[in-house]
């Protein structure tokens, strides 16, 4: 076996490790980073297999565009999760008012 085959086998083993790690990790940011590493390694495998068109496409789309979109989505999700405490107080106040109205309406209906 020459060095090219050994590198390809090592990369294929690392691809399997990355695929399992993405599924087992609980942190979404870590999963996206592992996914991007997987895609980068896959592009190297394509180039080693003498298919540079697939390697370039995998690097551009897999690691580049998809990874960027995943990171932007995570950023947007985290922004929406960070709620101002004053907004939470208003939400609780509105919810309490709704509950009070619905419970008083039930009492009226049952009281007739």
VENRAPE-V738715 format. One record per pair of residues at least 12 apart in sequence whose ideal C-beta (glycine too) atoms are under 10 Angstrom apart, sorted by the first residue. I is the first residue (numbers start at 0). J is the second residue. D is the distance in Angstrom with one decimal. If there is no record, write none. Layout:
# VENRAPE-V738715
I,J,D
I,J,D
This chain:
# VENRAPE-V738715
3,47,6.2
3,48,9.6
3,49,9.9
4,47,9.0
6,43,8.4
6,44,9.1
6,47,6.6
7,43,9.0
7,44,6.3
7,47,5.2
7,48,7.3
9,40,9.7
10,40,5.3
10,41,8.3
10,43,6.1
10,44,5.2
10,47,7.4
11,40,8.8
11,41,9.6
11,44,6.8
13,36,8.4
13,37,8.5
13,40,5.7
13,43,9.9
13,44,9.6
14,36,9.5
14,37,6.2
14,38,9.8
14,40,5.6
14,41,6.4
14,43,9.9
14,44,7.2
15,37,9.7
16,33,9.2
16,36,9.9
16,37,9.2
16,40,9.8
17,33,5.4
17,34,7.7
17,35,9.6
17,36,5.9
17,37,4.0
17,38,9.1
17,39,9.7
17,40,6.9
17,41,9.1
18,33,8.8
18,34,9.2
18,37,6.5
19,33,9.7
20,33,5.1
20,34,9.5
20,36,9.1
20,37,8.7
21,33,4.9
21,34,5.6
21,36,9.5
21,37,6.9
27,69,8.4
27,70,10.0
27,72,9.1
27,73,5.7
27,76,8.1
27,77,9.3
28,69,9.2
28,70,8.0
28,73,6.0
28,74,9.7
28,77,9.2
30,69,8.5
30,73,9.5
31,65,9.1
31,66,6.5
31,67,9.8
31,68,9.6
31,69,4.4
31,70,6.0
31,72,8.8
31,73,6.5
32,66,8.2
32,69,9.4
32,70,8.8
34,61,8.2
34,62,8.5
34,65,7.6
34,66,6.8
34,69,7.0
35,61,7.8
35,62,4.9
35,63,8.6
35,65,8.0
35,66,4.0
35,67,9.1
35,69,8.1
35,70,8.7
36,62,8.0
36,66,9.4
37,57,10.0
37,61,7.9
37,62,8.5
38,57,6.1
38,58,7.3
38,59,9.8
38,60,8.2
38,61,3.1
38,62,4.1
38,63,8.4
38,65,7.1
38,66,7.0
39,57,8.3
39,58,6.6
39,61,7.7
39,62,4.7
39,63,9.5
39,66,9.1
40,57,9.5
40,61,10.0
40,62,9.3
41,53,9.0
41,54,8.3
41,57,5.2
41,58,8.7
41,61,6.6
41,62,8.6
42,54,4.5
42,55,7.3
42,56,8.1
42,57,3.9
42,58,4.0
42,59,8.6
42,60,9.6
42,61,6.9
42,62,6.8
42,63,9.8
43,57,9.0
43,58,8.6
44,57,8.7
45,57,5.7
45,58,8.7
46,58,8.9
